[in-house]
Amino acid sequence: MGKSKKLIALLVAGIILSGCSSNPKQVGKPEQTSSTDSISESKVEMKSYEGAGIVISIPPNKKQIIIKHGVIPGFMEAMTMPFNVPDSLLLEGIHPKDSVKIFIDYDGTNVVLKKLEKIH
């Protein structure tokens, strides 16, 4: 398979795997990462961010949580958005209208909710 076909296949796979992805607006200048000539040789740089917000809803399947969050410094503007929940245990003790601190990872494509803390 040629380089262009591999690139297209990787892009399509990324779009499919990202599911309900958001396009976060960068606040300030994003850090530059080094690039290589080959996608297969490049490393994904995972960045971690923290923010705070209010839980709007938790769908019954507990696969997502909708949070109205403030500015996440260096990452995105304030907005209301869904976060995919990789493990429903993250939602234990969390309810709509709770104030929460969110801990997320971003790999350049996907936002991953790593931890939620209820703010008392």
Secondary structure, 3 states (H helix, E strand, C coil): CCHHHHHHHHHHHHHHHHCCCCCCCCCCCCCCCCCCCCHHHCCCCCEEEEEEEEEEECCCCCCEEEEEECCECCCECCEEEEEECCCHHHHCCCCCCCEEEEEEEECCCCEEEEEEEECC
